[in-house]
Amino acid sequence: MGGVRGEKGILKLVRPGGIVDQYNHPITAAQVMERYPRHCVTRPDIFEFPWIVVRPESVLAPGRVFFVVPHHTILRLLQSKGPRPPTES
């Protein structure tokens, strides 16, 4: 899925199977999650940092790329990565 890039003025949501939805206006992550139950919106680096997901109230702006990932995939990624690294205070 590394072939999907951001384009100015286009919001891209990459769904399972490599399907790409495109929007030319901002939407919230909650709107995406309503449309795709049991899924989360994540940044493209989800496979490196599975503990980082987009909050439902976040606004997804054109020019960015996000992934729509099933909950079970995130759980599997978390299990395979082991414990989350400690945060600095």
PyMOL Python script that loads the backbone (N, CA, C, O; Angstrom):
from pymol import cmd

cmd.read_pdbstr("""\
ATOM      1  N   MET A   1       0.807  -1.196   0.000  1.00  0.00           N
ATOM      2  CA  MET A   1       0.000   0.000   0.000  1.00  0.00           C
ATOM      3  C   MET A   1       0.847   1.255   0.000  1.00  0.00           C
ATOM      4  O   MET A   1       0.332   2.356   0.194  1.00  0.00           O
ATOM      5  N   GLY A   2       2.125   1.100  -0.214  1.00  0.00           N
ATOM      6  CA  GLY A   2       3.011   2.238  -0.201  1.00  0.00           C
ATOM      7  C   GLY A   2       2.833   3.148  -1.401  1.00  0.00           C
ATOM      8  O   GLY A   2       3.407   4.237  -1.427  1.00  0.00           O
ATOM      9  N   GLY A   3       2.047   2.734  -2.409  1.00  0.00           N
ATOM     10  CA  GLY A   3       1.899   3.517  -3.618  1.00  0.00           C
ATOM     11  C   GLY A   3       0.889   4.644  -3.539  1.00  0.00           C
ATOM     12  O   GLY A   3       0.759   5.405  -4.498  1.00  0.00           O
ATOM     13  N   VAL A   4       0.177   4.781  -2.451  1.00  0.00           N
ATOM     14  CA  VAL A   4      -0.830   5.837  -2.337  1.00  0.00           C
ATOM     15  C   VAL A   4      -0.174   7.074  -1.740  1.00  0.00           C
ATOM     16  O   VAL A   4       0.389   7.019  -0.647  1.00  0.00           O
ATOM     17  N   ARG A   5      -0.246   8.172  -2.449  1.00  0.00           N
ATOM     18  CA  ARG A   5       0.364   9.417  -1.981  1.00  0.00           C
ATOM     19  C   ARG A   5      -0.692  10.497  -1.869  1.00  0.00           C
ATOM     20  O   ARG A   5      -1.736  10.449  -2.520  1.00  0.00           O
ATOM     21  N   GLY A   6      -0.391  11.477  -1.021  1.00  0.00           N
ATOM     22  CA  GLY A   6      -1.292  12.611  -0.890  1.00  0.00           C
ATOM     23  C   GLY A   6      -1.238  13.495  -2.123  1.00  0.00           C
ATOM     24  O   GLY A   6      -0.194  13.634  -2.759  1.00  0.00           O
ATOM     25  N   GLU A   7      -2.356  14.081  -2.447  1.00  0.00           N
ATOM     26  CA  GLU A   7      -2.440  15.039  -3.544  1.00  0.00           C
ATOM     27  C   GLU A   7      -3.075  16.304  -3.007  1.00  0.00           C
ATOM     28  O   GLU A   7      -3.999  16.248  -2.196  1.00  0.00           O
ATOM     29  N   LYS A   8      -2.587  17.425  -3.453  1.00  0.00           N
ATOM     30  CA  LYS A   8      -3.124  18.693  -2.992  1.00  0.00           C
ATOM     31  C   LYS A   8      -4.618  18.768  -3.283  1.00  0.00           C
ATOM     32  O   LYS A   8      -5.048  18.573  -4.420  1.00  0.00           O
ATOM     33  N   GLY A   9      -5.405  19.051  -2.248  1.00  0.00           N
ATOM     34  CA  GLY A   9      -6.844  19.217  -2.413  1.00  0.00           C
ATOM     35  C   GLY A   9      -7.647  17.930  -2.403  1.00  0.00           C
ATOM     36  O   GLY A   9      -8.867  17.971  -2.563  1.00  0.00           O
ATOM     37  N   ILE A  10      -6.986  16.769  -2.216  1.00  0.00           N
ATOM     38  CA  ILE A  10      -7.689  15.480  -2.211  1.00  0.00           C
ATOM     39  C   ILE A  10      -7.360  14.733  -0.923  1.00  0.00           C
ATOM     40  O   ILE A  10      -6.191  14.507  -0.608  1.00  0.00           O
ATOM     41  N   LEU A  11      -8.387  14.356  -0.189  1.00  0.00           N
ATOM     42  CA  LEU A  11      -8.250  13.497   0.984  1.00  0.00           C
ATOM     43  C   LEU A  11      -8.432  12.063   0.509  1.00  0.00           C
ATOM     44  O   LEU A  11      -9.429  11.744  -0.139  1.00  0.00           O
ATOM     45  N   LYS A  12      -7.472  11.195   0.829  1.00  0.00           N
ATOM     46  CA  LYS A  12      -7.568   9.797   0.413  1.00  0.00           C
ATOM     47  C   LYS A  12      -7.704   8.908   1.646  1.00  0.00           C
ATOM     48  O   LYS A  12      -6.954   9.039   2.613  1.00  0.00           O
ATOM     49  N   LEU A  13      -8.676   8.006   1.587  1.00  0.00           N
ATOM     50  CA  LEU A  13      -8.877   6.994   2.622  1.00  0.00           C
ATOM     51  C   LEU A  13      -8.646   5.635   1.974  1.00  0.00           C
ATOM     52  O   LEU A  13      -9.374   5.240   1.064  1.00  0.00           O
ATOM     53  N   VAL A  14      -7.633   4.928   2.446  1.00  0.00           N
ATOM     54  CA  VAL A  14      -7.303   3.623   1.900  1.00  0.00           C
ATOM     55  C   VAL A  14      -7.977   2.565   2.762  1.00  0.00           C
ATOM     56  O   VAL A  14      -7.680   2.434   3.949  1.00  0.00           O
ATOM     57  N   ARG A  15      -8.889   1.809   2.150  1.00  0.00           N
ATOM     58  CA  ARG A  15      -9.640   0.767   2.860  1.00  0.00           C
ATOM     59  C   ARG A  15      -8.997  -0.591   2.616  1.00  0.00           C
ATOM     60  O   ARG A  15      -8.153  -0.729   1.731  1.00  0.00           O
ATOM     61  N   PRO A  16      -9.397  -1.606   3.407  1.00  0.00           N
ATOM     62  CA  PRO A  16      -8.875  -2.948   3.172  1.00  0.00           C
ATOM     63  C   PRO A  16      -9.065  -3.367   1.715  1.00  0.00           C
ATOM     64  O   PRO A  16     -10.084  -3.068   1.093  1.00  0.00           O
ATOM     65  N   GLY A  17      -8.078  -4.051   1.198  1.00  0.00           N
ATOM     66  CA  GLY A  17      -8.126  -4.454  -0.210  1.00  0.00           C
ATOM     67  C   GLY A  17      -7.515  -3.414  -1.134  1.00  0.00           C
ATOM     68  O   GLY A  17      -7.503  -3.601  -2.350  1.00  0.00           O
ATOM     69  N   GLY A  18      -7.002  -2.310  -0.570  1.00  0.00           N
ATOM     70  CA  GLY A  18      -6.386  -1.271  -1.379  1.00  0.00           C
ATOM     71  C   GLY A  18      -7.360  -0.343  -2.062  1.00  0.00           C
ATOM     72  O   GLY A  18      -6.969   0.418  -2.947  1.00  0.00           O
ATOM     73  N   ILE A  19      -8.623  -0.389  -1.672  1.00  0.00           N
ATOM     74  CA  ILE A  19      -9.638   0.496  -2.254  1.00  0.00           C
ATOM     75  C   ILE A  19      -9.422   1.901  -1.699  1.00  0.00           C
ATOM     76  O   ILE A  19      -9.276   2.079  -0.489  1.00  0.00           O
ATOM     77  N   VAL A  20      -9.403   2.891  -2.577  1.00  0.00           N
ATOM     78  CA  VAL A  20      -9.144   4.273  -2.173  1.00  0.00           C
ATOM     79  C   VAL A  20     -10.392   5.119  -2.392  1.00  0.00           C
ATOM     80  O   VAL A  20     -10.897   5.230  -3.509  1.00  0.00           O
ATOM     81  N   ASP A  21     -10.883   5.717  -1.298  1.00  0.00           N
ATOM     82  CA  ASP A  21     -11.972   6.690  -1.382  1.00  0.00           C
ATOM     83  C   ASP A  21     -11.343   8.073  -1.409  1.00  0.00           C
ATOM     84  O   ASP A  21     -10.397   8.338  -0.668  1.00  0.00           O
ATOM     85  N   GLN A  22     -11.856   8.956  -2.254  1.00  0.00           N
ATOM     86  CA  GLN A  22     -11.313  10.308  -2.357  1.00  0.00           C
ATOM     87  C   GLN A  22     -12.381  11.337  -2.027  1.00  0.00           C
ATOM     88  O   GLN A  22     -13.538  11.210  -2.428  1.00  0.00           O
ATOM     89  N   TYR A  23     -11.967  12.362  -1.287  1.00  0.00           N
ATOM     90  CA  TYR A  23     -12.858  13.459  -0.908  1.00  0.00           C
ATOM     91  C   TYR A  23     -12.137  14.769  -1.211  1.00  0.00           C
ATOM     92  O   TYR A  23     -10.917  14.857  -1.074  1.00  0.00           O
ATOM     93  N   ASN A  24     -12.887  15.777  -1.618  1.00  0.00           N
ATOM     94  CA  ASN A  24     -12.280  17.089  -1.856  1.00  0.00           C
ATOM     95  C   ASN A  24     -12.660  18.087  -0.768  1.00  0.00           C
ATOM     96  O   ASN A  24     -12.480  19.294  -0.930  1.00  0.00           O
ATOM     97  N   HIS A  25     -13.188  17.569   0.346  1.00  0.00           N
ATOM     98  CA  HIS A  25     -13.570  18.414   1.477  1.00  0.00           C
ATOM     99  C   HIS A  25     -13.195  17.687   2.768  1.00  0.00           C
ATOM    100  O   HIS A  25     -13.072  16.463   2.775  1.00  0.00           O
ATOM    101  N   PRO A  26     -13.014  18.432   3.859  1.00  0.00           N
ATOM    102  CA  PRO A  26     -12.677  17.784   5.127  1.00  0.00           C
ATOM    103  C   PRO A  26     -13.855  16.977   5.669  1.00  0.00           C
ATOM    104  O   PRO A  26     -15.015  17.335   5.467  1.00  0.00           O
ATOM    105  N   ILE A  27     -13.536  15.884   6.359  1.00  0.00           N
ATOM    106  CA  ILE A  27     -14.539  15.087   7.067  1.00  0.00           C
ATOM    107  C   ILE A  27     -13.933  14.681   8.406  1.00  0.00           C
ATOM    108  O   ILE A  27     -12.717  14.746   8.582  1.00  0.00           O
ATOM    109  N   THR A  28     -14.759  14.270   9.332  1.00  0.00           N
ATOM    110  CA  THR A  28     -14.230  13.821  10.624  1.00  0.00           C
ATOM    111  C   THR A  28     -13.984  12.308  10.588  1.00  0.00           C
ATOM    112  O   THR A  28     -14.590  11.582   9.799  1.00  0.00           O
ATOM    113  N   ALA A  29     -13.096  11.861  11.448  1.00  0.00           N
ATOM    114  CA  ALA A  29     -12.842  10.425  11.564  1.00  0.00           C
ATOM    115  C   ALA A  29     -14.115   9.708  12.005  1.00  0.00           C
ATOM    116  O   ALA A  29     -14.352   8.569  11.602  1.00  0.00           O
ATOM    117  N   ALA A  30     -14.937  10.362  12.831  1.00  0.00           N
ATOM    118  CA  ALA A  30     -16.200   9.761  13.286  1.00  0.00           C
ATOM    119  C   ALA A  30     -17.117   9.462  12.099  1.00  0.00           C
ATOM    120  O   ALA A  30     -17.793   8.433  12.087  1.00  0.00           O
ATOM    121  N   GLN A  31     -17.148  10.340  11.115  1.00  0.00           N
ATOM    122  CA  GLN A  31     -17.977  10.098   9.929  1.00  0.00           C
ATOM    123  C   GLN A  31     -17.512   8.845   9.184  1.00  0.00           C
ATOM    124  O   GLN A  31     -18.327   8.065   8.692  1.00  0.00           O
ATOM    125  N   VAL A  32     -16.208   8.667   9.110  1.00  0.00           N
ATOM    126  CA  VAL A  32     -15.656   7.485   8.449  1.00  0.00           C
ATOM    127  C   VAL A  32     -16.013   6.233   9.245  1.00  0.00           C
ATOM    128  O   VAL A  32     -16.419   5.224   8.668  1.00  0.00           O
ATOM    129  N   MET A  33     -15.864   6.295  10.568  1.00  0.00           N
ATOM    130  CA  MET A  33     -16.130   5.140  11.414  1.00  0.00           C
ATOM    131  C   MET A  33     -17.622   4.780  11.445  1.00  0.00           C
ATOM    132  O   MET A  33     -17.974   3.619  11.653  1.00  0.00           O
ATOM    133  N   GLU A  34     -18.490   5.764  11.240  1.00  0.00           N
ATOM    134  CA  GLU A  34     -19.923   5.462  11.125  1.00  0.00           C
ATOM    135  C   GLU A  34     -20.194   4.665   9.857  1.00  0.00           C
ATOM    136  O   GLU A  34     -21.021   3.754   9.840  1.00  0.00           O
ATOM    137  N   ARG A  35     -19.490   5.023   8.812  1.00  0.00           N
ATOM    138  CA  ARG A  35     -19.683   4.340   7.528  1.00  0.00           C
ATOM    139  C   ARG A  35     -19.069   2.936   7.531  1.00  0.00           C
ATOM    140  O   ARG A  35     -19.567   2.024   6.871  1.00  0.00           O
ATOM    141  N   TYR A  36     -17.970   2.783   8.292  1.00  0.00           N
ATOM    142  CA  TYR A  36     -17.271   1.497   8.370  1.00  0.00           C
ATOM    143  C   TYR A  36     -17.179   1.052   9.823  1.00  0.00           C
ATOM    144  O   TYR A  36     -16.159   1.276  10.476  1.00  0.00           O
ATOM    145  N   PRO A  37     -18.235   0.424  10.337  1.00  0.00           N
ATOM    146  CA  PRO A  37     -18.227  -0.041  11.724  1.00  0.00           C
ATOM    147  C   PRO A  37     -17.098  -1.056  11.955  1.00  0.00           C
ATOM    148  O   PRO A  37     -16.680  -1.764  11.038  1.00  0.00           O
ATOM    149  N   ARG A  38     -16.623  -1.106  13.188  1.00  0.00           N
ATOM    150  CA  ARG A  38     -15.547  -2.014  13.597  1.00  0.00           C
ATOM    151  C   ARG A  38     -14.235  -1.720  12.886  1.00  0.00           C
ATOM    152  O   ARG A  38     -13.400  -2.607  12.710  1.00  0.00           O
ATOM    153  N   HIS A  39     -14.060  -0.462  12.478  1.00  0.00           N
ATOM    154  CA  HIS A  39     -12.824  -0.006  11.854  1.00  0.00           C
ATOM    155  C   HIS A  39     -12.341   1.255  12.567  1.00  0.00           C
ATOM    156  O   HIS A  39     -13.124   1.962  13.202  1.00  0.00           O
ATOM    157  N   CYS A  40     -11.044   1.525  12.452  1.00  0.00           N
ATOM    158  CA  CYS A  40     -10.439   2.755  12.973  1.00  0.00           C
ATOM    159  C   CYS A  40      -9.799   3.497  11.809  1.00  0.00           C
ATOM    160  O   CYS A  40      -9.484   2.905  10.776  1.00  0.00           O
ATOM    161  N   VAL A  41      -9.612   4.785  11.988  1.00  0.00           N
ATOM    162  CA  VAL A  41      -8.874   5.589  11.028  1.00  0.00           C
ATOM    163  C   VAL A  41      -7.464   5.743  11.591  1.00  0.00           C
ATOM    164  O   VAL A  41      -7.289   6.099  12.756  1.00  0.00           O
ATOM    165  N   THR A  42      -6.462   5.471  10.756  1.00  0.00           N
ATOM    166  CA  THR A  42      -5.073   5.527  11.207  1.00  0.00           C
ATOM    167  C   THR A  42      -4.223   6.313  10.220  1.00  0.00           C
ATOM    168  O   THR A  42      -4.627   6.582   9.089  1.00  0.00           O
ATOM    169  N   ARG A  43      -3.048   6.665  10.682  1.00  0.00           N
ATOM    170  CA  ARG A  43      -2.057   7.262   9.792  1.00  0.00           C
ATOM    171  C   ARG A  43      -1.433   6.141   8.954  1.00  0.00           C
ATOM    172  O   ARG A  43      -1.563   4.967   9.302  1.00  0.00           O
ATOM    173  N   PRO A  44      -0.765   6.489   7.867  1.00  0.00           N
ATOM    174  CA  PRO A  44      -0.151   5.450   7.034  1.00  0.00           C
ATOM    175  C   PRO A  44       0.940   4.633   7.734  1.00  0.00           C
ATOM    176  O   PRO A  44       1.281   3.545   7.271  1.00  0.00           O
ATOM    177  N   ASP A  45       1.485   5.134   8.827  1.00  0.00           N
ATOM    178  CA  ASP A  45       2.540   4.398   9.529  1.00  0.00           C
ATOM    179  C   ASP A  45       1.993   3.422  10.573  1.00  0.00           C
ATOM    180  O   ASP A  45       2.698   3.065  11.516  1.00  0.00           O
ATOM    181  N   ILE A  46       0.748   2.995  10.406  1.00  0.00           N
ATOM    182  CA  ILE A  46       0.086   2.079  11.342  1.00  0.00           C
ATOM    183  C   ILE A  46       0.871   0.786  11.535  1.00  0.00           C
ATOM    184  O   ILE A  46       0.869   0.230  12.634  1.00  0.00           O
ATOM    185  N   PHE A  47       1.533   0.302  10.508  1.00  0.00           N
ATOM    186  CA  PHE A  47       2.230  -0.971  10.615  1.00  0.00           C
ATOM    187  C   PHE A  47       3.523  -0.844  11.422  1.00  0.00           C
ATOM    188  O   PHE A  47       4.058  -1.844  11.899  1.00  0.00           O
ATOM    189  N   GLU A  48       4.020   0.374  11.575  1.00  0.00           N
ATOM    190  CA  GLU A  48       5.190   0.623  12.420  1.00  0.00           C
ATOM    191  C   GLU A  48       4.778   1.052  13.832  1.00  0.00           C
ATOM    192  O   GLU A  48       5.433   0.693  14.810  1.00  0.00           O
ATOM    193  N   PHE A  49       3.695   1.817  13.930  1.00  0.00           N
ATOM    194  CA  PHE A  49       3.210   2.345  15.210  1.00  0.00           C
ATOM    195  C   PHE A  49       1.717   2.023  15.381  1.00  0.00           C
ATOM    196  O   PHE A  49       0.885   2.920  15.251  1.00  0.00           O
ATOM    197  N   PRO A  50       1.364   0.766  15.667  1.00  0.00           N
ATOM    198  CA  PRO A  50      -0.057   0.386  15.720  1.00  0.00           C
ATOM    199  C   PRO A  50      -0.827   0.992  16.884  1.00  0.00           C
ATOM    200  O   PRO A  50      -2.056   0.924  16.892  1.00  0.00           O
ATOM    201  N   TRP A  51      -0.162   1.573  17.854  1.00  0.00           N
ATOM    202  CA  TRP A  51      -0.856   2.161  18.998  1.00  0.00           C
ATOM    203  C   TRP A  51      -1.314   3.586  18.707  1.00  0.00           C
ATOM    204  O   TRP A  51      -1.954   4.206  19.557  1.00  0.00           O
ATOM    205  N   ILE A  52      -1.002   4.119  17.527  1.00  0.00           N
ATOM    206  CA  ILE A  52      -1.427   5.474  17.170  1.00  0.00           C
ATOM    207  C   ILE A  52      -2.613   5.378  16.217  1.00  0.00           C
ATOM    208  O   ILE A  52      -2.462   4.964  15.067  1.00  0.00           O
ATOM    209  N   VAL A  53      -3.795   5.762  16.701  1.00  0.00           N
ATOM    210  CA  VAL A  53      -4.984   5.829  15.855  1.00  0.00           C
ATOM    211  C   VAL A  53      -5.551   7.243  15.929  1.00  0.00           C
ATOM    212  O   VAL A  53      -5.292   7.977  16.884  1.00  0.00           O
ATOM    213  N   VAL A  54      -6.311   7.611  14.932  1.00  0.00           N
ATOM    214  CA  VAL A  54      -6.889   8.956  14.861  1.00  0.00           C
ATOM    215  C   VAL A  54      -8.124   9.017  15.756  1.00  0.00           C
ATOM    216  O   VAL A  54      -8.962   8.116  15.731  1.00  0.00           O
ATOM    217  N   ARG A  55      -8.230  10.071  16.535  1.00  0.00           N
ATOM    218  CA  ARG A  55      -9.401  10.249  17.403  1.00  0.00           C
ATOM    219  C   ARG A  55     -10.634  10.545  16.564  1.00  0.00           C
ATOM    220  O   ARG A  55     -10.540  11.187  15.518  1.00  0.00           O
ATOM    221  N   PRO A  56     -11.807  10.071  17.027  1.00  0.00           N
ATOM    222  CA  PRO A  56     -13.035  10.294  16.248  1.00  0.00           C
ATOM    223  C   PRO A  56     -13.328  11.767  15.956  1.00  0.00           C
ATOM    224  O   PRO A  56     -13.868  12.084  14.896  1.00  0.00           O
ATOM    225  N   GLU A  57     -12.986  12.657  16.862  1.00  0.00           N
ATOM    226  CA  GLU A  57     -13.289  14.079  16.646  1.00  0.00           C
ATOM    227  C   GLU A  57     -12.293  14.782  15.722  1.00  0.00           C
ATOM    228  O   GLU A  57     -12.478  15.953  15.391  1.00  0.00           O
ATOM    229  N   SER A  58     -11.244  14.080  15.306  1.00  0.00           N
ATOM    230  CA  SER A  58     -10.239  14.680  14.425  1.00  0.00           C
ATOM    231  C   SER A  58     -10.814  14.956  13.040  1.00  0.00           C
ATOM    232  O   SER A  58     -11.601  14.174  12.506  1.00  0.00           O
ATOM    233  N   VAL A  59     -10.403  16.082  12.478  1.00  0.00           N
ATOM    234  CA  VAL A  59     -10.828  16.463  11.131  1.00  0.00           C
ATOM    235  C   VAL A  59      -9.758  15.991  10.152  1.00  0.00           C
ATOM    236  O   VAL A  59      -8.579  16.312  10.298  1.00  0.00           O
ATOM    237  N   LEU A  60     -10.185  15.229   9.163  1.00  0.00           N
ATOM    238  CA  LEU A  60      -9.286  14.716   8.131  1.00  0.00           C
ATOM    239  C   LEU A  60      -9.301  15.707   6.968  1.00  0.00           C
ATOM    240  O   LEU A  60     -10.332  15.906   6.326  1.00  0.00           O
ATOM    241  N   ALA A  61      -8.170  16.313   6.710  1.00  0.00           N
ATOM    242  CA  ALA A  61      -8.098  17.398   5.736  1.00  0.00           C
ATOM    243  C   ALA A  61      -7.608  16.916   4.374  1.00  0.00           C
ATOM    244  O   ALA A  61      -6.811  15.981   4.292  1.00  0.00           O
ATOM    245  N   PRO A  62      -8.086  17.553   3.306  1.00  0.00           N
ATOM    246  CA  PRO A  62      -7.580  17.247   1.971  1.00  0.00           C
ATOM    247  C   PRO A  62      -6.064  17.442   1.911  1.00  0.00           C
ATOM    248  O   PRO A  62      -5.499  18.286   2.606  1.00  0.00           O
ATOM    249  N   GLY A  63      -5.424  16.639   1.060  1.00  0.00           N
ATOM    250  CA  GLY A  63      -3.976  16.670   0.947  1.00  0.00           C
ATOM    251  C   GLY A  63      -3.304  15.600   1.803  1.00  0.00           C
ATOM    252  O   GLY A  63      -2.081  15.461   1.773  1.00  0.00           O
ATOM    253  N   ARG A  64      -4.090  14.849   2.561  1.00  0.00           N
ATOM    254  CA  ARG A  64      -3.560  13.818   3.460  1.00  0.00           C
ATOM    255  C   ARG A  64      -4.069  12.447   3.034  1.00  0.00           C
ATOM    256  O   ARG A  64      -5.037  12.327   2.282  1.00  0.00           O
ATOM    257  N   VAL A  65      -3.387  11.411   3.536  1.00  0.00           N
ATOM    258  CA  VAL A  65      -3.769  10.020   3.297  1.00  0.00           C
ATOM    259  C   VAL A  65      -3.956   9.353   4.651  1.00  0.00           C
ATOM    260  O   VAL A  65      -3.114   9.502   5.537  1.00  0.00           O
ATOM    261  N   PHE A  66      -5.041   8.625   4.820  1.00  0.00           N
ATOM    262  CA  PHE A  66      -5.311   7.873   6.042  1.00  0.00           C
ATOM    263  C   PHE A  66      -5.740   6.466   5.651  1.00  0.00           C
ATOM    264  O   PHE A  66      -6.227   6.237   4.544  1.00  0.00           O
ATOM    265  N   PHE A  67      -5.553   5.526   6.575  1.00  0.00           N
ATOM    266  CA  PHE A  67      -5.998   4.151   6.351  1.00  0.00           C
ATOM    267  C   PHE A  67      -7.225   3.883   7.201  1.00  0.00           C
ATOM    268  O   PHE A  67      -7.347   4.403   8.310  1.00  0.00           O
ATOM    269  N   VAL A  68      -8.134   3.072   6.681  1.00  0.00           N
ATOM    270  CA  VAL A  68      -9.298   2.590   7.418  1.00  0.00           C
ATOM    271  C   VAL A  68      -8.994   1.110   7.699  1.00  0.00           C
ATOM    272  O   VAL A  68      -8.987   0.275   6.795  1.00  0.00           O
ATOM    273  N   VAL A  69      -8.742   0.814   8.992  1.00  0.00           N
ATOM    274  CA  VAL A  69      -8.217  -0.493   9.373  1.00  0.00           C
ATOM    275  C   VAL A  69      -9.185  -1.194  10.331  1.00  0.00           C
ATOM    276  O   VAL A  69      -9.657  -0.578  11.287  1.00  0.00           O
ATOM    277  N   PRO A  70      -9.485  -2.472  10.086  1.00  0.00           N
ATOM    278  CA  PRO A  70     -10.359  -3.209  11.005  1.00  0.00           C
ATOM    279  C   PRO A  70      -9.738  -3.314  12.402  1.00  0.00           C
ATOM    280  O   PRO A  70      -8.520  -3.410  12.548  1.00  0.00           O
ATOM    281  N   HIS A  71     -10.592  -3.293  13.411  1.00  0.00           N
ATOM    282  CA  HIS A  71     -10.119  -3.399  14.797  1.00  0.00           C
ATOM    283  C   HIS A  71      -9.252  -4.630  14.997  1.00  0.00           C
ATOM    284  O   HIS A  71      -8.219  -4.554  15.662  1.00  0.00           O
ATOM    285  N   HIS A  72      -9.658  -5.771  14.430  1.00  0.00           N
ATOM    286  CA  HIS A  72      -8.909  -7.011  14.655  1.00  0.00           C
ATOM    287  C   HIS A  72      -7.494  -6.922  14.082  1.00  0.00           C
ATOM    288  O   HIS A  72      -6.579  -7.549  14.616  1.00  0.00           O
ATOM    289  N   THR A  73      -7.300  -6.167  13.021  1.00  0.00           N
ATOM    290  CA  THR A  73      -5.963  -5.994  12.451  1.00  0.00           C
ATOM    291  C   THR A  73      -5.087  -5.183  13.405  1.00  0.00           C
ATOM    292  O   THR A  73      -3.911  -5.497  13.591  1.00  0.00           O
ATOM    293  N   ILE A  74      -5.655  -4.150  14.002  1.00  0.00           N
ATOM    294  CA  ILE A  74      -4.895  -3.344  14.958  1.00  0.00           C
ATOM    295  C   ILE A  74      -4.515  -4.190  16.168  1.00  0.00           C
ATOM    296  O   ILE A  74      -3.386  -4.107  16.651  1.00  0.00           O
ATOM    297  N   LEU A  75      -5.451  -5.005  16.663  1.00  0.00           N
ATOM    298  CA  LEU A  75      -5.136  -5.884  17.793  1.00  0.00           C
ATOM    299  C   LEU A  75      -4.005  -6.843  17.454  1.00  0.00           C
ATOM    300  O   LEU A  75      -3.108  -7.050  18.271  1.00  0.00           O
ATOM    301  N   ARG A  76      -4.032  -7.428  16.273  1.00  0.00           N
ATOM    302  CA  ARG A  76      -2.954  -8.340  15.854  1.00  0.00           C
ATOM    303  C   ARG A  76      -1.620  -7.615  15.754  1.00  0.00           C
ATOM    304  O   ARG A  76      -0.590  -8.148  16.167  1.00  0.00           O
ATOM    305  N   LEU A  77      -1.633  -6.401  15.207  1.00  0.00           N
ATOM    306  CA  LEU A  77      -0.399  -5.618  15.108  1.00  0.00           C
ATOM    307  C   LEU A  77       0.155  -5.302  16.497  1.00  0.00           C
ATOM    308  O   LEU A  77       1.361  -5.393  16.725  1.00  0.00           O
ATOM    309  N   LEU A  78      -0.727  -4.933  17.415  1.00  0.00           N
ATOM    310  CA  LEU A  78      -0.288  -4.645  18.786  1.00  0.00           C
ATOM    311  C   LEU A  78       0.320  -5.878  19.437  1.00  0.00           C
ATOM    312  O   LEU A  78       1.337  -5.776  20.122  1.00  0.00           O
ATOM    313  N   GLN A  79      -0.286  -7.035  19.235  1.00  0.00           N
ATOM    314  CA  GLN A  79       0.237  -8.265  19.811  1.00  0.00           C
ATOM    315  C   GLN A  79       1.599  -8.621  19.212  1.00  0.00           C
ATOM    316  O   GLN A  79       2.480  -9.107  19.921  1.00  0.00           O
ATOM    317  N   SER A  80       1.772  -8.385  17.927  1.00  0.00           N
ATOM    318  CA  SER A  80       3.036  -8.736  17.275  1.00  0.00           C
ATOM    319  C   SER A  80       4.167  -7.768  17.634  1.00  0.00           C
ATOM    320  O   SER A  80       5.336  -8.151  17.604  1.00  0.00           O
ATOM    321  N   LYS A  81       3.833  -6.523  17.971  1.00  0.00           N
ATOM    322  CA  LYS A  81       4.842  -5.518  18.313  1.00  0.00           C
ATOM    323  C   LYS A  81       5.281  -5.606  19.771  1.00  0.00           C
ATOM    324  O   LYS A  81       6.322  -5.061  20.136  1.00  0.00           O
ATOM    325  N   GLY A  82       4.506  -6.280  20.598  1.00  0.00           N
ATOM    326  CA  GLY A  82       4.840  -6.350  22.007  1.00  0.00           C
ATOM    327  C   GLY A  82       4.370  -5.113  22.744  1.00  0.00           C
ATOM    328  O   GLY A  82       3.548  -4.355  22.230  1.00  0.00           O
ATOM    329  N   PRO A  83       4.895  -4.901  23.960  1.00  0.00           N
ATOM    330  CA  PRO A  83       4.426  -3.765  24.764  1.00  0.00           C
ATOM    331  C   PRO A  83       4.766  -2.427  24.121  1.00  0.00           C
ATOM    332  O   PRO A  83       5.784  -2.275  23.446  1.00  0.00           O
ATOM    333  N   ARG A  84       3.890  -1.474  24.352  1.00  0.00           N
ATOM    334  CA  ARG A  84       4.076  -0.116  23.837  1.00  0.00           C
ATOM    335  C   ARG A  84       5.273   0.514  24.530  1.00  0.00           C
ATOM    336  O   ARG A  84       5.446   0.343  25.737  1.00  0.00           O
ATOM    337  N   PRO A  85       6.123   1.258  23.771  1.00  0.00           N
ATOM    338  CA  PRO A  85       7.281   1.895  24.398  1.00  0.00           C
ATOM    339  C   PRO A  85       6.834   2.950  25.417  1.00  0.00           C
ATOM    340  O   PRO A  85       5.777   3.559  25.251  1.00  0.00           O
ATOM    341  N   PRO A  86       7.631   3.167  26.469  1.00  0.00           N
ATOM    342  CA  PRO A  86       7.255   4.177  27.463  1.00  0.00           C
ATOM    343  C   PRO A  86       7.276   5.583  26.877  1.00  0.00           C
ATOM    344  O   PRO A  86       8.086   5.889  26.002  1.00  0.00           O
ATOM    345  N   THR A  87       6.384   6.431  27.365  1.00  0.00           N
ATOM    346  CA  THR A  87       6.351   7.822  26.913  1.00  0.00           C
ATOM    347  C   THR A  87       7.190   8.665  27.844  1.00  0.00           C
ATOM    348  O   THR A  87       7.317   8.369  29.032  1.00  0.00           O
ATOM    349  N   GLU A  88       7.760   9.718  27.290  1.00  0.00           N
ATOM    350  CA  GLU A  88       8.584  10.615  28.093  1.00  0.00           C
ATOM    351  C   GLU A  88       7.686  11.630  28.788  1.00  0.00           C
ATOM    352  O   GLU A  88       6.707  12.105  28.213  1.00  0.00           O
ATOM    353  N   SER A  89       8.026  11.951  30.012  1.00  0.00           N
ATOM    354  CA  SER A  89       7.249  12.950  30.757  1.00  0.00           C
ATOM    355  C   SER A  89       7.990  14.238  30.871  1.00  0.00           C
ATOM    356  O   SER A  89       7.485  15.190  31.466  1.00  0.00           O
TER     357      SER A  89
END
""", "prot")
cmd.dss("prot")
cmd.show_as("cartoon", "prot")
cmd.util.cbc("prot")
cmd.orient("prot")
